[in-house]
Amino acid sequence: MGISEVDGSIVSFTLTLVDKINVEFTEYPDIVTPLKEGCPLFKTNGLFNDNGFFDDKNDIKLGVSSDSLRIFFEKLPIVSHIQNGRIKFGLPERKITCHD
């Protein structure tokens, strides 16, 4: 994810190669939670290095179904969503991004 150093908004998203053991092909039921329209903002204080970048290496999992692609960053239960167009960001109680 490209995150703006100025306001913490998501400015780009690139999905790179994912090991096939981290890809699951299945139907996913909708997660029914409170929904807000908008885009998540990230706290950026101390996040970027001198070059304006940071790397957060993390194993992600992909969930592929007939009508969706889900990217799982964490295994925490989703308690709310932020929706931006066709993209939903799932958030747990701590308000960190769990899935897109």
Residue, then its C-alpha position, 0 to 999 in steps of 0.5 A: m500500500g502506498i500511504s501519503e506521508v502528508d495525510g495518511s491516506i492510501v494513494s496506491f495499492t499493488l498486489t505482488l506475488v503471493d505464495k500459492i500456499n497462502v491462496e484459498f479458493t472458496e466462497y466467503p460469507d458476507i461479514v455483517t458489521p457497521l459500515k462507514e463510507g470513506c477511506p481509512l487514514f493511517k498514523t504516519n508519525g515516525l513511520f517513514n524513513d529518510n527516503g519516504f518509505f517503510d517496509d512492513k514485511n508480513d505474510i498475507k493470505l488471499g481469499v478468492s471467490s466467484d465475486s470477490l478477492r480478499i486480502f487478509f493482513e491479520k486473523l483478528p475478528i472484524v467488528s466494522h468496515i470502511q467502504n470506498g467504492r467497491i473496496k471494503f476495509g475490515l477493521p477489528e476493535r484496535k482499528i487496524t486494517c485486517h482485510d481489504 
